[in-house]
């Protein structure tokens, strides 16, 4: 199959994926951003094209299975754990292949790093996810969505590494204040970088809202209120 035909098939598969009820819009938009960079790659990048096809195929299989499980409590009990093991194995194989793919042009690097970040995120490897997203942005992945995903992962990493939930007091206990606050402020910078010049794009509302959440975690109430207000002013 020709390069252009395979690109068309990926685009069609992304449209199929978007129809599954278990798929979040962020996933579709994320893969679409990666696809736009793939379109700019040269036809000799067959390894990247094959990797992209594998990621999309994995997601189609994943969400087909999850949709089926969602409709049956009996299936959930019997197959959820085995499915999780199978999914993890597939992701590990995918990311190992991606790590070996050479990339030279900025677009090639962006595609490889975005696909790697996607796999690492699902594997729960947040630090690796952040590193891949930073590398993708460094080489031109400056779409607001990518900045949002990077900020979100820094926020999540701060919570998992430097804080814990205290069930008795029903409160978050920070275990390393300096590291925790550093990551949150980096997340704020990511969100700011993602804001469009117009300030009216739908993604801007999501970015402002998350800035508000992070400001609240930092105890900066006035800044949080301002961010929430900005989010409300943007029409979806």
C-alpha positions, 0 to 999 in steps of 0.5 A: 500500500502506498504512503498516501493510502496508508495515511488515508487509512490512519485518518479513517481509523481515527474517525472510527476510534472517535465513535467509541463511547469509551474514547476521550476527546483529548485522546483523539485530538492528541493523535490528530496532532501527531498525525498532522506532523506525520503528514509532513514526514517523507515517504521513507519514514515507513517505520514511523508510519508502521508505528503509528498504525500500530498505536491506532490499531492498539487503541481500536482493539482497546476501546472495542474491548472496553466498550464490550466490557462496559455493557456486561458486569459478568464480562468485567469480572471475568476479563478485566484483569487478563485484559489489563495484562494483555494491554500492558504487554502490547504497550511495552512492545510498542514503546520498545519498538518506538525507542529503536526508531531513528528520527532526523527531521523535527516532524519525525522526532515529534511523531516518535516522541508523541507516540512514546509519550502516549504509551508511557502515559498508559503504562503509568511512567509519568516521568518518561511521559514528561520527557517525551512531551518536552522533546516533542515541544522542543522540536515543534509540537507547539499545539495548545493541546500538547502544552495542556497534556504536559502540564497535566502530567506534571501536576499528576507527577507532583501528586503521585511523587510528592504528596499522599492522601490522608484518609483520616483527615480527608486532606492532601499531605505534601511530603516534599514541599519544594519539589511539589511546588516546583512541578506545579509552577512548571505545570502553570507555565505549560498551561500559559504557553498553551494559551492562544494569542486570541485567548478565545479558543475552546482549549483556552477554557480548559487551560484556564480551568486547570490553572485555577486548580493548580493555583488552589493547590498552591494556596493562591486563591485570588489567582485561582478565582481569576483563572476560573473566571477566565475559563467561564468567559470562553464559550465552548 
